[in-house]
Amino acid sequence: MHAEILYPPPNIKIRSADDAPLIARLVINEQIRVLFESDAGAEAEVSLLRSGDDLKSDILIKGQHHSGDSGTPEFLDGVKPRLIIATSRESPVAEQITEEWSSEIERRAIKLLRQDLTGAVEIQFRGEDWTARSYLTGEAFRSSKR
């Protein structure tokens, strides 16, 4: 297992800490990729897409940017996740998952685990397979690489 820091780049000029979230990818057994997006917004997503890095990841774990701009269609095209684990909160409103975004995730056949509904999510890795399980509901989502 190893981690890769994808963002921020070393020489970035930022206006506020919200413009430079730590984005890292965990690579497990050289086969499973988990992208931790933190609360990155569209600006960080565009920068990652322009970097030329292969962003494809099995799991995307993301917060919501204070602007409400994150998880853009272009970013989802680059990451191609099978599962998204996302925060959503009542306040501020911009940090809530919108019905429109949730519908887009469903249209793309990506499983969405919203932490306002699932609570914590436990992920277990075994070889090239993984299982994500909701703490509150017990719902499980399994990879199917076999």
Number of C-alpha atoms within 10 A of each C-alpha: 10 10 13 11 13 18 20 18 13 6 6 10 10 10 8 8 7 15 18 20 17 17 20 17 21 18 16 16 14 11 12 19 21 21 25 21 24 19 24 26 23 18 12 22 22 13 14 20 16 9 13 8 10 10 21 18 22 18 26 25 18 20 23 22 20 16 14 18 16 23 24 15 13 13 18 19 14 17 19 17 23 19 22 20 19 23 22 19 15 10 8 11 13 16 20 19 19 13 9 9 14 14 11 14 20 12 9 14 12 17 16 16 23 19 18 15 13 18 15 17 21 12 14 11 13 10 10 14 15 17 15 20 19 19 15 13 12 12 12 14 17 14 16 9 7 5
